[in-house]
Amino acid sequence: MSTSSGTTQGDKYRSYLDGEEEKNTKWRFGAPPNYDVVNKLFEEGRTKTWLPGSLEEKVQNLVKSWEMELFHKASLVDFKTLDPNKYTFSLNGRKPLTLEEIATKLGGGYNPLLQTSLPKKFRGYDPDEDTAESSHKAFITTFPRGFALEVLQVYSGPPVIVYKFRHWGFMEGPFKGHAPTGEMVEFYGMAIFELDEHSKIVKVEFFYDRGELLGGLLKGASSDVSKTEMPSTSSCPFLKNTG
């Protein structure tokens, strides 16, 4: 995620974000995202510092670039980290889904990352009810400084990358009717990225407990603020330049 507006000039952690090769890129929120705020959060809160050019740094930057493209690029032809014709995603051992299936069955956004078999009354966040836009809006509102990612360890390099990660942010905004706590919310997990002979991602598998994330977001007192009262993406500059 990112939470500041404006243009991006050479993000040091993400490729395929600006420059001549992106001049015709179609951006989901109208303009390329700016990651200055979440980069600051990352630099202040990271627990690992990798050497320039190391495998760990390359994997971390690949994951950040992949995430940026999935959340912000509107056209599959603009994707450069992955092969949209081969790409599949699965969470916690579920059936792998193609990009088309993610869009049509889950609605995109954070929904693929928060799939669950829990009964509806226990979900906290229900991917069956949220769209890509509403899920994006919910998490950007909750984490105004973004939700930072760091790679903690890389167990194998390409073509099959296996790594451990940490995600964290500060709940400084409401989430699904729950008041902000101001506390840090974090969770840990493992992921497998499989690359083809062209170094394009063709398969992604994530393993983590969604409850570690949602548990921290549901601690705040219930409020009367509904998700329908959040600002629209057309009027809020943060929502146009985040993800």
ZILIN-V853672 format. One record per pair of residues at least 4 apart in sequence whose C-alpha atoms are under 8 Angstrom apart, sorted by sequence separation. I is the first residue (numbers start at 1). J is the second residue. If there is no record, write none. Layout:
i: [I;I]
j: [J;J]
This chain:
i: [11;18;19;26;27;35;36;37;38;39;40;41;42;50;53;54;55;56;57;58;59;60;61;62;63;64;65;66;67;68;69;74;75;79;83;90;97;98;99;100;101;102;103;104;107;108;110;111;118;119;126;127;130;131;132;133;134;135;136;137;138;139;140;143;156;157;174;175;195;196;209;210;211;212;213;214;215;225;226;231;232;233;236;237;238;239;16;17;18;27;52;53;68;73;79;82;90;91;97;101;102;103;106;118;130;156;157;174;175;195;196;231;11;16;50;51;73;90;102;106;120;140;155;156;173;174;195;196;233;234;10;50;89;90;116;154;155;156;173;194;195;233;10;76;88;89;154;155;172;193;194;195;8;9;10;88;89;154;171;172;173;193;194;8;69;88;89;102;153;154;171;172;193;194;87;88;114;116;152;153;171;172;192;193;69;86;87;115;151;152;153;170;171;192;193;114;151;152;170;171;191;192;18;151;152;170;171;191;192;17;66;84;112;150;151;169;170;191;65;66;111;149;150;168;169;190;191;110;111;149;150;168;169;189;190;149;168;189;190;62;111;148;149;167;168;189;111;147;148;166;167;188;189;91;106;111;147;148;166;167;187;91;106;109;110;147;166;187;107;108;109;146;147;165;166;7;8;11;91;107;108;109;111;145;146;164;165;7;8;106;107;110;145;164;165;187;7;8;109;110;143;164;165;186;187;6;7;8;109;143;163;164;186;5;6;143;144;162;163;185;5;142;143;144;162;163;4;142;143;162;186;2;3;4;142;161;162;185;2;3;4;141;142;160;161;185;2;3;4;141;142;160;161;1;2;3;141;159;160;161;2;3;159;160;2;139;158;159;1;2;138;158;159;180;71;138;142;159;181;33;178;181;32;159;178;180;178;179;175;178;179;28;29;175;178;179;28;178;179;27;28;177;178;15;27;28;171;177;13;14;15;26;27;177;13;14;25;26;27;177;16;26;176;177;14;15;25;176;177;13;14;125;176;13;26;124;25;14;16;64;125;138;141;60;124;60;59;137;124;56;59;114;137;146;56;146;56;140;55;140;133;48;55;59;137;140;48;136;140;41;46;48;41;47;42;38;41;42;136;37;38;42;37;38;39;38;93;92;87;88;89;90;91;92;93;87;88;89;90;91;92;86;87;88;89;90;91;92;83;86;87;81;82;83;84;81;82;83;80;81;82;41;3;1;3;3;2;3;2;1;2;1;1;72;71;68;67;29;33;34;35;33;34;31;32;33;29;30;31;33;29;28;29;5;4;5;4;3;5;6;2;3;5;4;3;4;2;3;2;3;1;2;1]
j: [15;22;23;30;31;39;40;41;42;43;44;45;46;54;57;58;59;60;61;62;63;64;65;66;67;68;69;70;71;72;73;78;79;83;87;94;101;102;103;104;105;106;107;108;111;112;114;115;122;123;130;131;134;135;136;137;138;139;140;141;142;143;144;147;160;161;178;179;199;200;213;214;215;216;217;218;219;229;230;235;236;237;240;241;242;243;21;22;23;32;57;58;73;78;84;87;95;96;102;106;107;108;111;123;135;161;162;179;180;200;201;236;17;22;56;57;79;96;108;112;126;146;161;162;179;180;201;202;239;240;17;57;96;97;123;161;162;163;180;201;202;240;18;84;96;97;162;163;180;201;202;203;17;18;19;97;98;163;180;181;182;202;203;18;79;98;99;112;163;164;181;182;203;204;98;99;125;127;163;164;182;183;203;204;81;98;99;127;163;164;165;182;183;204;205;127;164;165;183;184;204;205;32;165;166;184;185;205;206;32;81;99;127;165;166;184;185;206;81;82;127;165;166;184;185;206;207;127;128;166;167;185;186;206;207;167;186;207;208;81;130;167;168;186;187;208;131;167;168;186;187;208;209;112;127;132;168;169;187;188;208;113;128;131;132;169;188;209;130;131;132;169;170;188;189;31;32;35;115;131;132;133;135;169;170;188;189;32;33;131;132;135;170;189;190;212;33;34;135;136;169;190;191;212;213;33;34;35;136;170;190;191;213;33;34;171;172;190;191;213;34;171;172;173;191;192;34;172;173;192;216;33;34;35;173;192;193;216;34;35;36;173;174;192;193;217;35;36;37;174;175;193;194;35;36;37;175;193;194;195;37;38;194;195;38;175;194;195;38;39;175;195;196;217;109;176;180;197;219;72;217;220;72;199;218;220;219;220;217;220;221;71;72;218;221;222;72;222;223;72;73;222;223;61;73;74;217;223;60;61;62;73;74;224;61;62;73;74;75;225;65;75;225;226;64;65;75;226;227;64;65;176;227;65;78;176;78;68;80;149;214;227;230;150;214;151;151;230;218;151;154;210;233;242;153;243;154;238;154;239;233;150;157;161;239;242;151;239;243;145;150;152;146;152;148;145;148;149;243;145;146;150;146;147;148;148;205;205;201;202;203;204;205;206;207;202;203;204;205;206;207;202;203;204;205;206;207;208;200;203;204;199;200;201;202;200;201;202;200;201;202;169;140;140;144;145;145;146;146;146;147;147;148;243;243;243;243;233;240;241;242;241;242;240;241;242;239;240;241;243;240;240;241;237;237;238;238;238;240;241;238;239;241;241;241;242;241;242;242;243;242;243;243]
